[in-house]
Amino acid sequence: MMFPGGVGGSELQQAAAEKVKNDVGTFVLFGLLVEAGLLVHTLTGRCWDVCFADYRPPSKLDGKTATCLQNCVNRMIDASNFMVEHLQKMEGSKGMV
């Protein structure tokens, strides 16, 4: 079937499929960015509470506090990665039963 302008139905379907693919990719990317923002927010809140005892940042970040923040964030990321890997293993073992 030809549409005005000489464009065939299969070409329109192909163009529509490409648009959907691009839109889905954009949606997934947006979701990942939102998740990353939430992770940063969570890490900031938790590590702030751990590393700043009086809840006020010093005028200058000292070595002890910088190390505390770095270690806190690293442990939170390690824990998050561990949980994701564990859930993936559990999901994978479900399919084998």
The 8 nearest C-alpha neighbors of each residue, nearest first, counted from 0:
[[1, 8, 7, 2, 9, 6, 5, 3],
 [2, 0, 7, 6, 5, 8, 3, 4],
 [1, 3, 6, 5, 7, 4, 0, 8],
 [4, 2, 5, 6, 1, 7, 0, 8],
 [3, 5, 6, 2, 1, 7, 8, 11],
 [4, 6, 3, 2, 1, 7, 0, 8],
 [7, 5, 2, 4, 1, 10, 3, 8],
 [6, 8, 1, 10, 9, 0, 2, 5],
 [9, 7, 11, 10, 0, 12, 1, 6],
 [10, 8, 12, 11, 7, 13, 6, 14],
 [11, 9, 13, 7, 8, 12, 14, 6],
 [12, 10, 14, 8, 9, 13, 15, 7],
 [13, 11, 9, 15, 10, 14, 16, 8],
 [12, 14, 10, 16, 11, 15, 9, 17],
 [13, 15, 11, 17, 12, 16, 10, 18],
 [16, 14, 12, 18, 17, 13, 11, 19],
 [17, 15, 13, 19, 18, 14, 12, 20],
 [16, 18, 20, 14, 15, 19, 13, 21],
 [19, 17, 15, 21, 20, 16, 22, 14],
 [18, 20, 22, 16, 21, 17, 23, 15],
 [21, 19, 17, 23, 18, 22, 16, 24],
 [22, 20, 24, 18, 19, 23, 25, 17],
 [21, 23, 19, 25, 24, 20, 18, 26],
 [24, 22, 26, 20, 25, 21, 19, 27],
 [25, 23, 21, 27, 22, 26, 28, 20],
 [24, 26, 22, 28, 23, 27, 29, 21],
 [25, 27, 23, 29, 24, 28, 22, 30],
 [28, 26, 30, 24, 29, 25, 23, 31],
 [27, 29, 31, 25, 30, 26, 24, 32],
 [28, 30, 32, 26, 27, 31, 25, 33],
 [31, 29, 27, 33, 28, 32, 34, 26],
 [32, 30, 34, 28, 33, 29, 35, 27],
 [31, 33, 35, 29, 34, 30, 36, 28],
 [32, 34, 36, 30, 31, 35, 37, 29],
 [35, 33, 31, 37, 36, 32, 38, 30],
 [36, 34, 32, 38, 37, 33, 31, 39],
 [37, 35, 33, 39, 34, 38, 32, 40],
 [36, 38, 40, 34, 35, 39, 41, 33],
 [37, 39, 35, 41, 40, 36, 42, 34],
 [38, 40, 42, 36, 37, 41, 43, 35],
 [39, 41, 37, 43, 38, 42, 36, 44],
 [42, 40, 38, 44, 43, 39, 37, 45],
 [43, 41, 39, 45, 44, 40, 46, 38],
 [42, 44, 40, 46, 41, 45, 47, 39],
 [45, 43, 47, 41, 42, 46, 40, 48],
 [46, 44, 42, 48, 47, 43, 41, 49],
 [45, 47, 49, 48, 43, 44, 42, 71],
 [46, 48, 44, 50, 45, 49, 51, 43],
 [47, 49, 45, 46, 51, 50, 44, 52],
 [50, 48, 46, 47, 51, 45, 52, 71],
 [49, 51, 47, 48, 67, 46, 64, 52],
 [52, 50, 54, 47, 53, 48, 49, 55],
 [51, 53, 54, 50, 48, 49, 55, 47],
 [52, 54, 55, 51, 56, 48, 50, 57],
 [55, 53, 51, 52, 56, 48, 47, 50],
 [56, 54, 53, 57, 51, 52, 58, 47],
 [55, 57, 58, 54, 51, 60, 59, 53],
 [56, 58, 59, 60, 55, 61, 51, 64],
 [57, 59, 56, 60, 55, 61, 64, 51],
 [58, 60, 57, 61, 56, 62, 64, 65],
 [61, 59, 57, 65, 64, 62, 58, 56],
 [60, 62, 64, 63, 59, 65, 57, 66],
 [63, 61, 65, 64, 66, 60, 67, 59],
 [62, 64, 66, 65, 61, 67, 60, 68],
 [63, 65, 67, 66, 62, 61, 50, 68],
 [64, 66, 62, 68, 67, 63, 69, 61],
 [67, 65, 69, 63, 64, 68, 70, 62],
 [66, 68, 64, 70, 65, 69, 50, 71],
 [69, 67, 71, 65, 66, 70, 46, 72],
 [68, 70, 66, 72, 71, 67, 73, 65],
 [71, 69, 73, 67, 72, 68, 66, 74],
 [70, 72, 68, 74, 73, 69, 46, 67],
 [71, 73, 75, 69, 74, 70, 68, 76],
 [72, 74, 70, 76, 71, 75, 77, 69],
 [75, 73, 77, 71, 76, 72, 78, 70],
 [74, 76, 78, 72, 77, 73, 79, 71],
 [75, 77, 79, 73, 78, 74, 80, 72],
 [78, 76, 74, 80, 75, 79, 81, 73],
 [79, 77, 81, 75, 76, 80, 74, 82],
 [78, 80, 76, 82, 81, 77, 75, 83],
 [79, 81, 83, 77, 82, 78, 76, 84],
 [82, 80, 78, 84, 79, 83, 85, 77],
 [81, 83, 85, 79, 80, 84, 86, 78],
 [82, 84, 80, 86, 85, 81, 87, 79],
 [85, 83, 87, 81, 82, 86, 80, 88],
 [86, 84, 82, 88, 87, 83, 81, 89],
 [87, 85, 89, 83, 88, 84, 90, 82],
 [86, 88, 90, 84, 85, 89, 91, 83],
 [89, 87, 91, 85, 86, 90, 92, 84],
 [88, 90, 86, 92, 91, 87, 85, 93],
 [89, 91, 87, 93, 88, 92, 86, 94],
 [92, 90, 88, 93, 89, 94, 87, 95],
 [91, 93, 89, 95, 94, 90, 88, 96],
 [94, 92, 90, 91, 95, 96, 89, 88],
 [93, 95, 92, 91, 96, 90, 89, 88],
 [94, 96, 92, 93, 91, 90, 89, 88],
 [95, 94, 93, 92, 91, 90, 89, 88]]
